[in-house]
Amino acid sequence: MPGPELYWIAAFAIVAAVVNGAGIFAVFAHREWAERSITYFMCFAAGVLLTTPLVLALPNALGRTPNAGLSALGGFLFMYGSNQLIKYRTHEETLAFGVTAAEGIGIHSLVDGVVYTVTFSISVLTGILAGTGLVVHEFAEGVITYLVLLKGDVAERTAAVSAFFVAALTTPIGAFVAYPLVSRLGGQDLGLLLGFVAGVLLYVSAAHLLPEAREHESEHSMLAFGAGILLALFIVFARTA
């Protein structure tokens, strides 16, 4: 029988898909506004996703197994290697660039779904913190996927539909496929998975969202980053107080 965490996983995964779709729709209908606001979404998400693994997820994982640090390194290197491979492959022609970049984002969204399952299997608090940052960055991810496809000379309507399937629907698919496997794992195995997820979150925040946000830095973008950190810290300390 499914545990209560499945309802949290399903809720966050579905909300993530809706927010991702909202990002696609926003840039489709109001392209100028979305391009102006995307930096703030990325900075806020980066603050939450940087704080969550360092303050909660990784310490929790290390409490379950001393090898969680190695799995965190593995998660970080996995994302780094994937990113380098995508960069290498996108040196092709324009259409190949759009399609391949969207494919990479789809893989990343699939991993996001697994992240929801692993973090909520550890605790509701860990899941909410990781899920909040991921949900916020889903909006930016939807925008980026759509713009990448447009850059690949894909027609606007086709790009919007394709971006929704590639970036939005893959997150709940990843969550629901991973749940039957993750729910059977013991404490040490779950700790290793949580360590891997912590590495993924650190990469998404420090090596993906923040550098991208700095390239398009706005007047109050660092305030958005600080707000993400403060929100994560507030939730942690309010729960443990």
Disulfide bonds with the S-S distance in Angstrom:
none
